[in-house]
Amino acid sequence: MVELRARWDDLVPGSASLADELVGRYVERTRRAYRDHYLGTVLTALDSLIQLSTDPTSVRLAAWFHRAVHEPGGTPAEDAEASARLAERLLPEYGVPSIRIAEVARLIRLTGELAAPPPDAYAPPRRDANGDVLLDAVNATLAADPSRYAVHTAEVRRDAGDRKAALEHRYDEVRELLAGHLYRTQLARQRLGPVARLNLESELSGLDSELPAPWRGWQQAALTATATFTAIAAAVVAIAASGASWQIPAAQDEAGWPTVALAVVSFFSAPVLFRCARSASQRARLIAGAVLAIAVTGLLVAWAQAPRTNVAVGVGLRVPLLISALILLVLASTSALVASLLRTKTARYLPARNLGQQLAWLAVPAVVALILLLIVQPLSRSYVLSSNERVEGSPQEAGKAVPSVLDGGVAWVSDSVVGTGAEEAIGTRYGIAIPRPNGVVEMLDAATGELRWRYSRSDSDEKPVIVATDNGAYVLALFADVGYLLLDANTGHRKAAWPGNTRDRFVLQAQPLLTAERSGKLHGVDPTGHQRWTYEPGDCTSLGAVATAETVLTFVSHTCDDRPDQMTALDVQSGKKLWTRTSTDTYRRPVVVAGLVVVAEPGGDSDVPAALTAIEPRTGDIRWRWDVPRTWSCRTLLNAAGKYLVVVDCPGPSSLENRTSVVTAIDANTGLTAWQTKAPVSPRVKVTVTADGRVISLSRGATGCMANIISRAGYRQVRLPTGIQCGRDPRAVGNVVLASGTESVIALR
């Protein structure tokens, strides 16, 4: 206390009592912080800096007064304001000029914002020599001896009251100080700066161990993990791109080295970007920026070189995959650059690995994997699908088809459809769809045969397999190497693309939609490809199925053991098992008619069934049984036509000499024969059945191609016009009968 009193050194003449009062304030028993040793440190530092001030006396007085008033738990601003008012009250009593008193009060109030980073001393907004000297002297406590500094900071935190709040406040304050310049004057920076920074970093380390901070530093960890794992993901995508083609069909001189080079660059960039993200050096930022520049340049080149599609050339999967890999590399290098800048500016010190950082390192690779699976892969496929498809035509309102009366005339002839014919046509709600080679589906107006729309793909050179679904509202087309695409039957526009894992499935039934796998699995599927349920009968089984609007009936045969065959019913929406029945015989040729499932009971070694049985699919009850005449010996074709089951067979032996067919219509509601007609038509020719129950076939006669019509009214034969290919099968679409021309589809009148 005596030493401190001696420092006053008659600062204000005749002010010994003022000096005693001020010293007494700093040593009073109630004060726990900012005591006499604190004031001594400030005054000692001030002695080495005072030559930089313009009013040394005012600066010294401000140093003595700046903590003369201190309330436990008070903020620096509150203490500074109260101390300034004390100086304004006491100094006039000792004859201090009012101008100096105002300067002292101003300087004292400046000490209330010590925690804020000071302005850059190299380019200050306004030079304040007195203020700079005082504030640097006050901050000299930061450069005290480490043991003395530790005691001072402990006193400050204890004086603040609530321990946790004090720790949190001091932690933020120290980080704020470290983020800026600690001292205003160049002299203080040289003499005090290095020691002060070591003290602050040591204090921050201690605070970090005391202060619970489970999440601190997660942003830095997340950026570092993003830089690392996104670069690895870019390498994986680049490797996948190397196995795909740049365009379709692939060019013979197509270079494969760019994808390999990108994979190598991405792979080796992962550890490099990891180190860059954890470094605050200029070199780290330059390396991350260089990787970013390479990725952006490659992205621009790839986008410019992407092939332009036409009828003969399509975009390969390598294009979107390569672009995706470059985007991932851009993201990786950007993350590393941001992490390096963040560490430099706001995160000079980060705690040891904590919960937040650990979770960041666990979450980021999971997010990157999800990005690859849920974004990169679907978007790449979507890009290829949309880039390689074309829809031509502006369809008008669909015409209504006129039923064929088969009088030997022609209703319409389509334009050229090289490579296809009537046997592949399907009926929809908006016309007649036909597949063509080179990945084309065309929709013809059922009333005129004119083209309504044409859907074509540049990435498929084979004829698609098509079916109509959702009551004819959509055309489901299977394109080679592409998969199932759902086309709007009215406009031709693609409504959905089935997931890639459905590419190898085959459609068992289109309405309602059932698909199956070679392994024996059965799937209930929506037209969009969404899988509602899966039925697996087990190993060593063969599976068949048909469905009504509500129920799926499955027929399971065991191929590796002696277990009996079984018939199982499933709910068409949920796949829930309704009932199961075992049988020693295998039911064949199931067909749905009037809501019932009609099956053929085996007839021993003969291919001709012993009987036809109608099963109620929801309950498994037998509705009726119709015995097949023993004299029948041919194929026993079963077709649904409205409420009738139309059966085509031959009476008598199955031989070349037998030139007679018999057609029988069975009422599905009663199981009784509605009508039966015999006709002199070879039982070996292909037939088609119209919706009203007419059985149509083509045969070559002495005068040309003849149409054979077997119906309830009997049998008749009509000569067809020249140009119809008699050797190709006819096709019934509802009640419209189609035949094939040389390069056209012909609707018979």
DRENLUM-406803 format. One record per residue (C-alpha): x, y, z; residue number from 1. Coordinates in steps of 0.1 Angstrom, whole numbers. Each point is the difference from the previous one (the first is absolute). Layout:
residues N
ATOM   east  north     up  num
ATOM      X      Y      Z  NUM
...
This chain:
residues 749
ATOM   east  north     up  num
ATOM      0      0      0    1
ATOM     29     23      8    2
ATOM     16     -7    -33    3
ATOM    -32      7    -18    4
ATOM     -5     32     19    5
ATOM     35     11    -10    6
ATOM    -10     -2    -37    7
ATOM    -24     29      4    8
ATOM     31     22      3    9
ATOM    -19     32      5   10
ATOM    -19     -6    -33   11
ATOM    -23     29     11   12
ATOM     15     25     24   13
ATOM    -15     -1     34   14
ATOM    -19    -33     -7   15
ATOM     15    -23     26   16
ATOM    -34     -7     14   17
ATOM    -14     -8    -34   18
ATOM     29    -25     -6   19
ATOM     -8    -16     34   20
ATOM    -37     -3     -9   21
ATOM      7    -16    -33   22
ATOM     25    -25     14   23
ATOM    -25     -8     27   24
ATOM    -26     -8    -26   25
ATOM     23    -25    -17   26
ATOM      9    -18     32   27
ATOM    -33      0     19   28
ATOM    -10    -34     14   29
ATOM    -33     -3    -20   30
ATOM     18      1    -33   31
ATOM      9    -35    -15   32
ATOM     14     11    -34   33
ATOM     18     30    -14   34
ATOM     20      5     32   35
ATOM     32     18      6   36
ATOM     23    -24    -19   37
ATOM    -23      5    -31   38
ATOM      4     38      2   39
ATOM     38     -5      5   40
ATOM      2    -20    -32   41
ATOM    -19     27    -19   42
ATOM     21     28     13   43
ATOM     33    -19     -7   44
ATOM    -11     -5    -36   45
ATOM    -11     36     -3   46
ATOM     35     12     10   47
ATOM     15    -18    -31   48
ATOM    -27     14    -24   49
ATOM     -7     35     14   50
ATOM     24     17    -24   51
ATOM    -25     -8    -28   52
ATOM    -27     20     16   53
ATOM     -8     37     -5   54
ATOM    -12      7     35   55
ATOM     19    -23     24   56
ATOM    -17     14     31   57
ATOM    -35     -7    -13   58
ATOM     10    -35     -9   59
ATOM     15     -7     34   60
ATOM    -30     14     18   61
ATOM    -23    -22    -22   62
ATOM     21    -30      8   63
ATOM     -4      6     38   64
ATOM    -37      6     -2   65
ATOM    -11    -26    -27   66
ATOM     -8    -27     26   67
ATOM     -4     22     31   68
ATOM    -36    -11      1   69
ATOM     -7    -37     -3   70
ATOM    -31    -19     10   71
ATOM      2    -38      1   72
ATOM    -17    -14    -30   73
ATOM      1     33    -18   74
ATOM      9      4    -37   75
ATOM     31     20    -11   76
ATOM    -23     26    -15   77
ATOM    -19      5     32   78
ATOM     33      2     20   79
ATOM     14     25    -25   80
ATOM    -31     22      1   81
ATOM      0      1     38   82
ATOM     37      7      1   83
ATOM     -3     28    -25   84
ATOM    -27     16     21   85
ATOM     22     -3     31   86
ATOM     29     18    -18   87
ATOM    -24     27    -11   88
ATOM    -11      4     36   89
ATOM     34     -1     18   90
ATOM     24     17    -24   91
ATOM    -16     35      1   92
ATOM      7      0     38   93
ATOM     38     -1     -7   94
ATOM      0     28    -26   95
ATOM      2    -22    -31   96
ATOM    -11     20    -31   97
ATOM    -33    -10    -14   98
ATOM     15     -7    -34   99
ATOM     23    -26     15  100
ATOM    -28    -14     21  101
ATOM    -21     -6    -32  102
ATOM     30    -17    -16  103
ATOM      5    -22     30  104
ATOM    -37    -10      0  105
ATOM      1     -7    -37  106
ATOM     30    -23      3  107
ATOM    -15    -18     30  108
ATOM    -31     -8    -20  109
ATOM     21    -14    -28  110
ATOM     11    -28     24  111
ATOM    -36    -14      1  112
ATOM      4    -17    -34  113
ATOM     33    -18      4  114
ATOM    -14    -34    -12  115
ATOM     -9     13    -34  116
ATOM     28     -4    -26  117
ATOM     17     33     -5  118
ATOM      2     17    -35  119
ATOM     31     -8    -21  120
ATOM     28     23     12  121
ATOM     14      2    -35  122
ATOM    -31     17    -14  123
ATOM    -20     14     30  124
ATOM    -32     19     -8  125
ATOM     13     28     24  126
ATOM     33      3     18  127
ATOM     -6      2     38  128
ATOM     35     -1     16  129
ATOM    -12      4     36  130
ATOM    -27    -26     -4  131
ATOM     24    -25    -17  132
ATOM     26      3     27  133
ATOM    -25     -4     29  134
ATOM    -17    -30    -16  135
ATOM     33    -17     -8  136
ATOM     10      6     37  137
ATOM    -32    -14     13  138
ATOM      4    -31    -23  139
ATOM     35     -4     12  140
ATOM    -15    -24     26  141
ATOM     -3    -24    -29  142
ATOM     38     -1     -2  143
ATOM      7     -5     37  144
ATOM     20    -28     14  145
ATOM    -20    -33     -7  146
ATOM     -5     -7     37  147
ATOM    -11     36      7  148
ATOM    -23     -1    -31  149
ATOM    -16    -32     12  150
ATOM     -7     15     34  151
ATOM    -15     32    -16  152
ATOM    -23    -19    -23  153
ATOM    -12    -23     28  154
ATOM     -8     30     21  155
ATOM    -19     16    -29  156
ATOM    -21    -32     -5  157
ATOM     -6     -4     37  158
ATOM    -11     36      3  159
ATOM    -25     -4    -29  160
ATOM    -23    -23     21  161
ATOM    -16    -30    -17  162
ATOM     29    -22     -9  163
ATOM    -14    -16    -32  164
ATOM    -12     34    -14  165
ATOM     34     15      9  166
ATOM     19    -28    -18  167
ATOM    -22      3    -31  168
ATOM      4     38     -1  169
ATOM     37     -1      5  170
ATOM      4    -27    -27  171
ATOM    -18     22    -25  172
ATOM     20     30     11  173
ATOM     33    -17     -4  174
ATOM     -8    -14    -34  175
ATOM    -11     35    -11  176
ATOM     33     14     13  177
ATOM     20    -26    -19  178
ATOM    -18      6    -32  179
ATOM     12     37     -2  180
ATOM     29     22     10  181
ATOM      7      0     37  182
ATOM     18     34      1  183
ATOM     -5     33    -18  184
ATOM     36     13      0  185
ATOM     28    -16    -19  186
ATOM     22      2     31  187
ATOM    -24    -20     21  188
ATOM     -4    -26    -28  189
ATOM     37     -6      0  190
ATOM      6     -1     37  191
ATOM    -33    -15     13  192
ATOM    -17    -17    -29  193
ATOM     18    -34     -1  194
ATOM     -3     -7     37  195
ATOM    -36     12      2  196
ATOM    -10    -23    -28  197
ATOM     16    -30     17  198
ATOM    -18      9     33  199
ATOM    -33      3    -18  200
ATOM      4    -33    -19  201
ATOM     10    -17     32  202
ATOM    -30     14     18  203
ATOM    -23    -11    -29  204
ATOM     14    -35      3  205
ATOM     -8      0     37  206
ATOM    -35     14     -6  207
ATOM     -7    -26    -26  208
ATOM      8    -28     25  209
ATOM    -22     16     26  210
ATOM    -29     11    -22  211
ATOM    -23    -27    -14  212
ATOM      1      4    -37  213
ATOM    -12    -32    -17  214
ATOM     -7     17    -33  215
ATOM     27     26     -4  216
ATOM     19     -4    -32  217
ATOM    -25    -21    -18  218
ATOM     -1     24    -30  219
ATOM     37     -3     -5  220
ATOM     -2    -38      3  221
ATOM    -29     -2    -24  222
ATOM     18     21    -26  223
ATOM     31    -22      3  224
ATOM    -20    -32     -2  225
ATOM    -19     14    -30  226
ATOM     32      9    -18  227
ATOM     14    -35      6  228
ATOM    -29    -23     -6  229
ATOM    -14     20    -29  230
ATOM     33     -3    -18  231
ATOM     -1    -37      6  232
ATOM    -36     -1    -14  233
ATOM     12     19    -31  234
ATOM     26    -27     -5  235
ATOM    -27    -27      3  236
ATOM    -24     17    -24  237
ATOM     29      5    -25  238
ATOM      8    -37      2  239
ATOM    -36     -8     -7  240
ATOM      0     25    -30  241
ATOM     30    -19    -15  242
ATOM    -22    -30     -5  243
ATOM    -27     19    -19  244
ATOM      1     15    -35  245
ATOM      1     37     -9  246
ATOM    -26     -3    -27  247
ATOM    -23    -27    -14  248
ATOM     10    -18    -21  249
ATOM     35      1     14  250
ATOM     26     15    -24  251
ATOM     29    -24     -8  252
ATOM     26     28      7  253
ATOM    -17     11     33  254
ATOM     27     10     25  255
ATOM     -1    -16     34  256
ATOM     29     17     17  257
ATOM    -19     32     12  258
ATOM    -21    -20     25  259
ATOM     30    -20     12  260
ATOM     20     32      4  261
ATOM    -29     16     19  262
ATOM     -2    -30     23  263
ATOM     37      1      8  264
ATOM     -1     38      6  265
ATOM    -30     -3     23  266
ATOM     15    -29     19  267
ATOM     32     17      7  268
ATOM    -18     33      7  269
ATOM    -18    -15     31  270
ATOM     31      0     23  271
ATOM     13     32    -15  272
ATOM    -33     18      6  273
ATOM     -2    -15     35  274
ATOM     33     16      9  275
ATOM    -10     33    -16  276
ATOM    -33      2     20  277
ATOM     20     -4     32  278
ATOM     25     26     -8  279
ATOM     -2     38      1  280
ATOM     30      6    -22  281
ATOM      0     19    -33  282
ATOM     15    -31    -17  283
ATOM    -30    -21     11  284
ATOM    -25     25    -15  285
ATOM     20      1    -32  286
ATOM     -1    -38     -4  287
ATOM    -37     -2      7  288
ATOM     -6     29    -25  289
ATOM     21    -18    -26  290
ATOM    -21    -32      4  291
ATOM    -31     21     -2  292
ATOM     12     17    -32  293
ATOM      8    -34    -16  294
ATOM    -35    -14      9  295
ATOM    -18     31    -14  296
ATOM     20     -1    -32  297
ATOM     -7    -36     -5  298
ATOM    -37      5      7  299
ATOM     -2     27    -27  300
ATOM     19    -21    -25  301
ATOM    -22    -30      7  302
ATOM    -32     20     -4  303
ATOM     12     15    -33  304
ATOM     10    -34    -14  305
ATOM    -32    -18      9  306
ATOM    -14    -16    -32  307
ATOM    -30     15    -17  308
ATOM    -27    -26     -4  309
ATOM    -19     -9    -31  310
ATOM    -18    -30    -14  311
ATOM     33    -19     -4  312
ATOM     21     13     29  313
ATOM     -9      0     37  314
ATOM     17     11     32  315
ATOM     18    -27     19  316
ATOM      0     -4     38  317
ATOM     36     12      1  318
ATOM    -11     36     -6  319
ATOM    -21      5     32  320
ATOM     24    -22     21  321
ATOM     30     20    -11  322
ATOM    -17     33      7  323
ATOM    -12    -13     34  324
ATOM     36    -10      9  325
ATOM     12     35     -9  326
ATOM    -27     17     20  327
ATOM      9    -22     30  328
ATOM     37     10     -4  329
ATOM    -11     37     -2  330
ATOM    -19     -5     33  331
ATOM     30    -18     16  332
ATOM     25     27     -9  333
ATOM    -24     28     10  334
ATOM     -6    -16     34  335
ATOM     38     -2      5  336
ATOM      4     36    -10  337
ATOM    -28     12     23  338
ATOM     14    -21     29  339
ATOM     34     15     -4  340
ATOM    -14     36     -1  341
ATOM    -23     -7     30  342
ATOM     30    -13     20  343
ATOM     20     31     -9  344
ATOM    -27     26      8  345
ATOM    -23    -14     27  346
ATOM     14    -33     12  347
ATOM     36      5     10  348
ATOM     -4    -24     28  349
ATOM    -22    -31     -1  350
ATOM     -5    -24     29  351
ATOM     10    -36     -1  352
ATOM    -23    -24    -17  353
ATOM    -34      1     17  354
ATOM    -35    -14     -6  355
ATOM    -10     26    -26  356
ATOM     32     -6    -21  357
ATOM     -3    -38      4  358
ATOM    -37      1    -12  359
ATOM     11     23    -29  360
ATOM     25    -26    -11  361
ATOM    -26    -27      2  362
ATOM    -28     19    -16  363
ATOM     18     15    -30  364
ATOM     10    -34    -16  365
ATOM    -36    -12      5  366
ATOM    -13     32    -16  367
ATOM     24     -4    -29  368
ATOM    -10    -36     -5  369
ATOM    -37     10      0  370
ATOM      8     27    -26  371
ATOM     16    -26    -22  372
ATOM    -30    -24      3  373
ATOM    -29     25      1  374
ATOM     13     29    -20  375
ATOM     29     -8    -23  376
ATOM    -12    -34    -12  377
ATOM    -37     10     -6  378
ATOM      9     34    -16  379
ATOM     25    -17    -23  380
ATOM    -26    -25    -11  381
ATOM    -26     28     -4  382
ATOM     24     20    -21  383
ATOM      7    -29    -23  384
ATOM    -37     -8     -3  385
ATOM    -11     35     -7  386
ATOM     29      8    -24  387
ATOM     -6    -30    -22  388
ATOM    -37      1     -4  389
ATOM    -21     18    -26  390
ATOM    -38      3     -3  391
ATOM    -13      9    -35  392
ATOM    -35     10    -10  393
ATOM    -26     22     16  394
ATOM    -29    -25      7  395
ATOM    -35     12     -5  396
ATOM    -30    -15     16  397
ATOM      1    -38     -4  398
ATOM    -25    -14    -26  399
ATOM    -24    -28     10  400
ATOM      7    -33    -17  401
ATOM    -27    -16    -22  402
ATOM     -4    -38      7  403
ATOM     10    -22    -29  404
ATOM    -29    -17    -17  405
ATOM     25    -20    -22  406
ATOM    -17      5    -34  407
ATOM     32     -2    -19  408
ATOM      7     37      0  409
ATOM     27     22     16  410
ATOM     -7     27     26  411
ATOM     34     16     -1  412
ATOM     37     -6     -8  413
ATOM     27     15     22  414
ATOM     31     18    -13  415
ATOM     32    -20     -3  416
ATOM      8    -20     31  417
ATOM     31    -19    -12  418
ATOM     10    -28     23  419
ATOM    -33     -6     17  420
ATOM    -35    -12     -6  421
ATOM    -35     -4     13  422
ATOM      9    -30     23  423
ATOM     19     24     23  424
ATOM    -27     27      3  425
ATOM    -17      6     33  426
ATOM    -32     19      7  427
ATOM     -1     31     23  428
ATOM    -26     25     10  429
ATOM     14     25    -26  430
ATOM      8    -22    -29  431
ATOM     21    -29    -12  432
ATOM     37     -2     11  433
ATOM     26    -19    -20  434
ATOM     37     -5      8  435
ATOM     26      6    -27  436
ATOM     38     -7     -3  437
ATOM     26     25     12  438
ATOM    -19      8     32  439
ATOM    -33     14    -14  440
ATOM    -36     -1     12  441
ATOM    -27     14    -22  442
ATOM    -37      7      8  443
ATOM    -24     -3    -29  444
ATOM    -35     15      0  445
ATOM    -24    -30      3  446
ATOM    -25     17    -23  447
ATOM     23     11    -29  448
ATOM     34    -17      5  449
ATOM     18     34      0  450
ATOM     29      5     23  451
ATOM     -9     18     32  452
ATOM     35      0     16  453
ATOM     33    -17     -3  454
ATOM     23     -6     30  455
ATOM     36     -8     -9  456
ATOM     33     -5     18  457
ATOM     36      6    -12  458
ATOM     14    -25     25  459
ATOM    -19    -31    -11  460
ATOM      4    -18    -33  461
ATOM    -24    -29      7  462
ATOM    -38     -3     -2  463
ATOM    -16      7     34  464
ATOM    -25    -24     16  465
ATOM    -32     19      8  466
ATOM    -32     -7     20  467
ATOM    -30     22      8  468
ATOM     -7      6     37  469
ATOM    -22     20     24  470
ATOM    -31     -7    -22  471
ATOM     18     11    -32  472
ATOM     11     34     14  473
ATOM     37     -8     -3  474
ATOM     24    -20    -21  475
ATOM     27    -18     19  476
ATOM     30     -5    -23  477
ATOM     31    -21      7  478
ATOM     30     15    -18  479
ATOM     32    -20     -3  480
ATOM     28     13     24  481
ATOM    -24     27     13  482
ATOM    -28    -18     18  483
ATOM    -37      5      4  484
ATOM    -14     34     -9  485
ATOM    -36     11      6  486
ATOM    -14     21    -29  487
ATOM    -33     19      0  488
ATOM    -21    -17    -26  489
ATOM    -16     33    -10  490
ATOM     31     22     -4  491
ATOM     29    -23     -2  492
ATOM     19     18     27  493
ATOM     19    -20     26  494
ATOM    -17      0     34  495
ATOM     24    -22     19  496
ATOM     31    -22     -3  497
ATOM      1    -31     21  498
ATOM     29     -5     24  499
ATOM     31    -17    -14  500
ATOM     -5    -32     20  501
ATOM    -32     -7    -20  502
ATOM     18     -2    -34  503
ATOM      2    -38      0  504
ATOM    -35     -7     10  505
ATOM    -27    -11    -23  506
ATOM    -37     10      0  507
ATOM    -23    -29      8  508
ATOM    -32     21     -2  509
ATOM     -6     36    -10  510
ATOM    -33      6     16  511
ATOM      4      0     30  512
ATOM     38      1     -3  513
ATOM     20    -30     11  514
ATOM     37     -6     -6  515
ATOM     22    -30      7  516
ATOM     37     -8      2  517
ATOM     17    -31    -13  518
ATOM      8    -10     35  519
ATOM    -37     -5      7  520
ATOM    -10     32     18  521
ATOM    -33     17     -8  522
ATOM     -6     37      4  523
ATOM    -30     22      2  524
ATOM      9     32    -18  525
ATOM    -16     34     -7  526
ATOM      3     14    -35  527
ATOM     27     24     12  528
ATOM     22    -29     10  529
ATOM     -7      3     38  530
ATOM      0    -35     15  531
ATOM    -28     -6     24  532
ATOM      8    -35     11  533
ATOM     22    -31     -8  534
ATOM    -10    -37      2  535
ATOM     27    -26      2  536
ATOM    -12    -36     -1  537
ATOM     35    -14      9  538
ATOM     29    -18    -17  539
ATOM     -4    -26    -27  540
ATOM    -34     13    -12  541
ATOM    -15     12    -32  542
ATOM    -27     27      2  543
ATOM    -29     11    -21  544
ATOM    -27     25      9  545
ATOM    -31     18    -13  546
ATOM    -20     28     17  547
ATOM    -35     14      1  548
ATOM     -7     35     11  549
ATOM      3    -10     37  550
ATOM     19    -34      2  551
ATOM     32    -15    -13  552
ATOM     -1    -38     -4  553
ATOM     34    -17      0  554
ATOM      9    -35    -12  555
ATOM     31    -14     16  556
ATOM     17    -32    -12  557
ATOM     28    -16     20  558
ATOM     29    -12    -22  559
ATOM     25    -14     25  560
ATOM    -21    -21     23  561
ATOM    -32    -20      2  562
ATOM    -21     27     17  563
ATOM    -34      5    -16  564
ATOM     -7     30    -22  565
ATOM    -19     28     16  566
ATOM    -24     28    -10  567
ATOM      2     32     21  568
ATOM    -22     31     -1  569
ATOM     14     34      8  570
ATOM    -16     34      5  571
ATOM      8     20    -31  572
ATOM      7     33     19  573
ATOM     19    -13     31  574
ATOM     12    -34    -10  575
ATOM    -15    -15     31  576
ATOM     -6    -38     -2  577
ATOM    -37     -8     -1  578
ATOM      1    -38     -4  579
ATOM     21    -29    -11  580
ATOM    -10    -34    -15  581
ATOM     22    -29     -9  582
ATOM     -5    -23    -30  583
ATOM     16    -30    -15  584
ATOM     -7     13    -35  585
ATOM     14     32    -16  586
ATOM    -26     24    -13  587
ATOM      7     14    -35  588
ATOM    -10     29    -22  589
ATOM    -17     22     26  590
ATOM    -21     27    -15  591
ATOM    -22     27     16  592
ATOM    -35      3    -12  593
ATOM    -29     19     17  594
ATOM     19      3     32  595
ATOM      7    -38      2  596
ATOM     32    -19     -6  597
ATOM     -5    -29    -24  598
ATOM     28    -27      0  599
ATOM      5    -32    -20  600
ATOM      1    -32     20  601
ATOM     28    -23    -13  602
ATOM    -12    -29    -20  603
ATOM     28    -25      7  604
ATOM     27     -3    -26  605
ATOM    -21     18    -26  606
ATOM      4     38     -6  607
ATOM    -38      2     -1  608
ATOM    -15      8     34  609
ATOM    -25    -22     17  610
ATOM    -22     29     10  611
ATOM     -2     38      4  612
ATOM     -6     12     35  613
ATOM    -12     35     11  614
ATOM     14     11     34  615
ATOM    -13     29     21  616
ATOM     34     17      6  617
ATOM     -9     17     33  618
ATOM    -12    -31     18  619
ATOM     14    -29    -21  620
ATOM    -34    -15     -5  621
ATOM     -7    -20    -32  622
ATOM    -28     19    -19  623
ATOM     -4    -26    -28  624
ATOM     18    -28    -19  625
ATOM     -3     -6    -37  626
ATOM     11    -34    -14  627
ATOM     21      1    -31  628
ATOM    -12    -26    -26  629
ATOM     24    -30     -1  630
ATOM      1      2    -38  631
ATOM     16     34      0  632
ATOM     37     -2     -5  633
ATOM     15     33    -10  634
ATOM     12     31     18  635
ATOM    -31      9     20  636
ATOM      5     38     -2  637
ATOM    -18     20     27  638
ATOM    -10     37     -7  639
ATOM    -21     24     19  640
ATOM    -27     19    -20  641
ATOM    -23     20     22  642
ATOM    -19    -24     23  643
ATOM      9    -29    -22  644
ATOM     29    -24      1  645
ATOM      9     -8    -37  646
ATOM     16    -35     -4  647
ATOM     17     -9    -33  648
ATOM      9    -37     -6  649
ATOM     -4    -27    -26  650
ATOM    -23    -30      1  651
ATOM     18    -32     -9  652
ATOM     36     -8     -3  653
ATOM     27     26     -2  654
ATOM     14     -8    -34  655
ATOM      7     18    -32  656
ATOM    -31    -15    -15  657
ATOM    -22     15     26  658
ATOM    -12     33    -15  659
ATOM    -28      8     24  660
ATOM     -1     24     30  661
ATOM    -27      3     26  662
ATOM     -7     32     19  663
ATOM    -20     -1     32  664
ATOM    -13     29     20  665
ATOM     -6     -7     37  666
ATOM    -20     24     22  667
ATOM     24      9     28  668
ATOM    -28      6     25  669
ATOM    -17    -34     -4  670
ATOM     26    -23    -16  671
ATOM    -25    -10    -27  672
ATOM      7     -1    -37  673
ATOM    -14     31    -17  674
ATOM      8    -10    -35  675
ATOM     23    -23    -20  676
ATOM     11      1    -36  677
ATOM     21    -23    -22  678
ATOM     18     13    -30  679
ATOM     23    -14    -27  680
ATOM     30     19     12  681
ATOM     34    -15      8  682
ATOM      4     -2     38  683
ATOM     37      9     -4  684
ATOM     -5     35    -13  685
ATOM      4     30     24  686
ATOM    -33     16     11  687
ATOM    -10     32     17  688
ATOM    -32      5     19  689
ATOM    -20     33     -1  690
ATOM    -18     15     31  691
ATOM    -33    -13    -13  692
ATOM     12    -36     -3  693
ATOM      9     -3    -37  694
ATOM     29    -23     -8  695
ATOM     21     13    -29  696
ATOM     28    -17    -20  697
ATOM     16      5    -34  698
ATOM      6    -26    -26  699
ATOM     11     -1    -36  700
ATOM    -27    -10    -25  701
ATOM      0     -6    -37  702
ATOM    -10     36     -6  703
ATOM     22     17     26  704
ATOM      1      7     37  705
ATOM    -32    -10     18  706
ATOM    -13     10     34  707
ATOM    -16    -29     20  708
ATOM    -27     12     24  709
ATOM    -15    -24     25  710
ATOM    -28     15     22  711
ATOM    -33     -7     16  712
ATOM    -16      5    -35  713
ATOM     21    -28    -14  714
ATOM     30      0    -24  715
ATOM      7     22    -29  716
ATOM     31      8    -22  717
ATOM      7     33    -15  718
ATOM     26      8    -27  719
ATOM     23     29     10  720
ATOM     14     27    -22  721
ATOM     34     -4    -17  722
ATOM     29     13     21  723
ATOM     -8    -18     33  724
ATOM     27    -25     10  725
ATOM    -19    -32      6  726
ATOM     30    -17     18  727
ATOM     -1     25     28  728
ATOM    -23     -3     30  729
ATOM    -31     23      3  730
ATOM     -6     20     32  731
ATOM    -33      9     17  732
ATOM      1     33     19  733
ATOM    -34      0     16  734
ATOM    -23     -6    -30  735
ATOM     24     14    -25  736
ATOM     19    -26    -20  737
ATOM     35     10    -12  738
ATOM     21    -17    -27  739
ATOM     35      7    -13  740
ATOM      9     14    -34  741
ATOM     35      0    -14  742
ATOM     10     31     20  743
ATOM    -32     10     16  744
ATOM    -28     -9     25  745
ATOM    -34     -5    -16  746
ATOM    -33      3     18  747
ATOM    -27    -23    -15  748
ATOM    -34     16     -6  749
